[in-house]
Amino acid sequence: MMEGTGATAAALSDVLKAVGDADLFPDSKTIVDMPLTASPNEVATAFVATSFPDPITDPEAYSTALKSFIDTWFLPVQTDLIEPYASTPLPPPPSDWLPKVTEPTVREWATALHTTWGTLCRTAVNLVFKNPSFYSLLPVPGPFIVPGARFREGYYWDSYWAIKGLLVSGLDDLAKNVVLNLVHCVHTHGFVPNGLRSYYLNRSQPPLLALMVEAVWESTKDRDFLTKALPALDIELTWWRQAPRSSFISVTSPSKTCPSETAIGTTANSKDPQRRFLVTRYCADWRQPRPESLKEDLATLRLAVSSGTSAIQEVEQQGQQRKHQSKDQSKLERTEEDILCDIASAAESGWDFSSRWFEDGKSLPTIRTSKIYPVDLNALLFRAEKTTAMLAAAALLGEEGRPRDEIEETEKMVQKWSSAADGRLKTINELHWDPETHRWRDFILVNPEFEQVDGRCNGGCGFERKYSIQFVANETASSPSSPSSIAIYASDFVPLWCGCALPNSPQATLAIKSLISSGLISLGGVAASTSETGEQWDWPNAWPPLQSMLSEGCERYGGDLGAEIAEEIASKYLKTAFAAWKSTGRMFEKFDVREVGVQGGGGEYACMDGFGWTNGVALMWLDKYGWRG
């Protein structure tokens, strides 16, 4: 199915919709993960030529015939994958592994986590490279780590924490391969897709490739690896700085959004009403139901219609949406394409789904992801830009004997991304930092005004659009933890991890104190938000990457107080992950902060186990802190 997301979806749209309508598989993702026995066009032609019983008058016969068609033209899931360690033993961990862990049961747990890397490792079968249009799996050259369960492919931001765990386990070559697969994707597609499937080629995920390269480089000092990876970092970061994800805006900032005097990266004239900033958002290149979540997205559209939140009037039989024209188009707030783009954009954020993205702070049909400028995305880009400049500088130290033009290109990378990082930090601490709540916050642009600027913008148009900044302020849905009527999100503190505050600075201390009083930290770790909506990236779920980012951010930049909170978060996570493993033998993708050892819930699917980033964070902290039961 590698003809491209749009082409494949168009060719197989009738088949996918029929399978969804018949509820042939409980999970929408199943059918799009199944390899084809012929090209997409051949399968589509065969479907049109097949005479099926009437699904209304004889649903049982129709379902049987449809299943027979699928059995003929599709292969079972995972027949596109090889488990390389199914017959070959995984290398054992290093002899001096986890010296701070002495408790026998905990070492048994850690050994089980190490062994799981073999269980989660996959490579593509050779036919994926020979007949790529038959497969949704992207043909990448090396082995990769899957999260587990229904997630049968590698994922972008998951891979960072898997790599951290692989390096602790001494599996350096596997860690390099995971990174180089993503580098291959950049050179092939121009960016890193959400995951290693063709239906993910319409979006990316939080930009962590530079940090993955940094982690492997610091652990191995493999200069050949660094040389191979570096050009892809330049390509990826350039992609993120382009429209529609990024744009320069002029801001007239109200006094409440001006940074405190403790913030770094700000300018002396921060109250100058004529200021321009590069801001970045999530914005998927997709205006249809996601193939892997077809039923779920169509259900969301129906809810949007019934609640009157969009201009959708009906969904066509073949899954193509149709807008009925209104006499007064200006009264139509959003189209179905807007909603579907924002759904896919939330998937690009990794936070699919969360009240962060909902206009009413409660319900998915009000999603507005592409209108929001997320603080964690901009902070991650700052760190990626800064890290890329650092890695380019490191590469220069070993370029003796290389052609002069290559050295000059690397020197330009250092300058380019150092400058970009400086500008990004200014944006974060002037627009995202809230001196009233002492945290960084998402914002939207409001109150556009046009002012004459003597022809200096848009090719001499003579006018410039300026905006005011409005922090996202969703009311807290039912949650006993929240000290505020306004929802607080773990993402508000990700800039600490990204180095957006000086170490042990007043700003960092204020942010850590804000985290402590936020209501996010509970018995089982740090919740995604203080708002309980039933979505999986809200209260009460604790996600491993958030535990990692917030703990490490506190430890690096918060002095003694930060170190104390960092260890507390790590300890809570290790206790809940260990308790879950001990009672169930499973490692879950997320946990419930209200109890120790309980899996999380909510969202589009049941809580998965496996689980790549869960194992990686656990091994990382067992190595750093040991066990403090």
Order of alpha helices (4+ residues) and beta strands (2+ residues): alpha-alpha-alpha-alpha-alpha-beta-alpha-beta-alpha-beta-alpha-alpha-alpha-alpha-beta-beta-alpha-beta-beta-alpha-alpha-alpha-beta-beta-beta-beta-alpha-alpha-beta-beta-beta-alpha-alpha-beta-alpha
